[in-house]
Every structure is written in C-alpha cells, then in structure tokens.
Amino acid sequence: MCEAAAIRWCERYEFGAIALTLTRDKVTILGNVLTEMYEAKLARQFPSRPCRVSLFTPKDESDLIAYELTFWQVAHESTKS
C-alpha cells in the first residue's frame, strides 16, 4: 500500500469519518444482524428464560443515533386485558 493510500485508509476509519459513511440502510442491516445475534446468544445462555429482542427504528429514520436494540425476558412482559 502506498503512503497516500495508507493515509486515505486511516482517515476513512477514524471515528468521525465512519459516522459520515453510515446510512439508514447500513444501520438497519447492522441492527437486524445484531438482533439475530442477541436472540441466539440469549437463547443459548438462558434456555429456560425466553427473551425478546427488538430493534427500535425512530420516526426520523435519518437520525442514525436514535436506533436502539433492547432485550427483555418474556416473563416480565406486561399482559394487556
């Protein structure tokens, strides 16, 4: 790798530059993959305690910081009558 290419590579992977390269599609794909990973991990680690994993998508889908991954035990869900 030449020096100029190495500098461009380093600049691209700085924290601030990564934020500029993220898109809604990339965040959604990453969120879906993380959801599946957490579902598998929690099912394996706590087989007798079923859990739910949810990816929250904000109303303003362009607000990439507002996406949230949450999980909880099914036993703690509230029941609606």
C-alpha positions in Angstrom: 0.0 0.0 0.0 1.4 3.3 -1.0 1.7 6.1 1.6 -1.1 8.2 0.1 -3.5 5.2 0.1 -2.5 4.4 3.7 -3.3 7.9 4.8 -6.7 7.8 3.0 -7.4 4.4 4.7 -6.6 5.8 8.1 -8.7 9.0 7.5 -11.7 6.9 6.4 -11.6 4.7 9.5 -11.3 7.4 12.1 -14.4 7.6 14.3 -15.7 10.8 12.8 -15.3 9.6 9.3 -17.2 6.4 10.0 -20.2 8.4 11.1 -20.2 10.2 7.8 -20.2 6.9 5.8 -23.2 5.4 7.7 -26.6 5.3 6.0 -30.0 4.3 7.2 -29.7 1.1 5.1 -26.4 0.1 6.8 -27.8 0.8 10.3 -30.9 -1.2 9.6 -28.9 -4.2 8.3 -26.5 -4.0 11.2 -29.4 -3.7 13.6 -31.1 -6.8 12.1 -27.9 -8.8 12.3 -27.3 -7.8 15.9 -30.9 -8.7 16.8 -30.4 -12.2 15.4 -27.1 -12.5 17.3 -28.6 -11.4 20.6 -31.6 -13.8 20.1 -29.2 -16.7 19.5 -26.9 -15.7 22.4 -29.7 -15.2 24.9 -31.5 -18.5 23.9 -28.2 -20.4 24.4 -27.2 -18.7 27.6 -30.7 -18.7 29.2 -32.6 -21.7 27.6 -35.2 -21.7 30.4 -35.8 -18.0 30.3 -37.1 -16.9 26.9 -36.2 -13.4 25.8 -37.3 -11.0 23.2 -35.0 -8.7 21.2 -36.3 -5.6 19.5 -34.7 -3.1 17.1 -36.3 0.3 17.6 -36.5 2.4 14.5 -37.1 6.1 15.2 -39.8 8.2 13.4 -37.0 10.2 11.8 -35.1 7.3 10.2 -32.3 9.6 9.2 -31.4 10.1 12.9 -28.9 7.2 13.0 -28.0 7.7 16.6 -31.6 7.1 17.7 -31.8 3.4 16.7 -31.9 1.2 19.7 -31.5 -2.5 20.4 -33.3 -3.7 23.5 -34.0 -7.1 25.0 -36.0 -8.4 28.0 -37.3 -11.6 29.5 -40.7 -12.7 28.2 -41.7 -13.4 31.8 -41.5 -9.7 32.5 -43.8 -8.6 29.7 -47.0 -6.9 30.8 -50.2 -8.6 29.7 -52.9 -6.4 28.3 -56.5 -7.3 29.1 
